């Protein structure tokens, strides 16, 4: 049987919620199952509760026997833009350089985290993301125990950007995704991102968006630059009040549909 005909499962993990969706990828794309499990969260850094819930849910037959895509909340991830250094030729040297950049930004707490680097042509900066090794090891244990066919594992910023890139300008704009306790933002350059930020947010998260808009306008050289495109829970648009008028809110459209697109829609509606 062709891989194109096999089901896929999407999983989104965050401190207060575990989302699962199963899609049938035949001649007609169809959502076969979806499930939301809310968790009482007292610590944004704690991933043990959602991983425990995930392990229990994966015991159920409807979440077996399919390729699996996992998206992790940005509160467990740290990002950095790593400049190109021509003298670094091996992958090991490039990862070591990325680790030093992350440590300068976030301190020694990330020194033992696992790091991944994006692909980029020579001469261009790369995006680095770091995630706690203990979190990834726990996911590996779950993958082995439940025999998951893991297709992809991504942080929310990268997954959300892939979902919306067909709706974004090629350069000069900010892409922002808002999750539980975190706002992650990337500024789109001509060939790659030229800035990336991740900040903790509280109830006054619109203040951070306003600052981002102001910074975008100041850093722009043309009138059509500096716009902010936001992927956020649907209910937050109303909460934003007047700030919502100057923001490009990314909502459902007729673009490409897939497991991660449907999982992202589920996340926006669930929060």
Buried (B, 14 or more C-beta within 10 A) or exposed (E): EEEEEBBBBBBBBBBBBBBBBBBBBEEEEEBEBBBBBEBEBEEBEBBEBBBBBBBEBBEEEBBBEBBBBBBBBBBBBBBBBBEBEEEBEEEEEBBEBBBEBBBEBBEEEBEEBBBBBBEBEEEBBBBBBBBBEEBBEBBEEBBEEBEBEBBBBBBBBBBBBBBBEEBBEEEBBBBBBBBBBBBBBBBBBEEBBBBBBBBEBEEEBBEBBBEBBEBBBEBBEEEEBBBBBBBBBBEBBEEBEEBBEEBBBBEEEEEEEBBBBBBBBBBBEBB
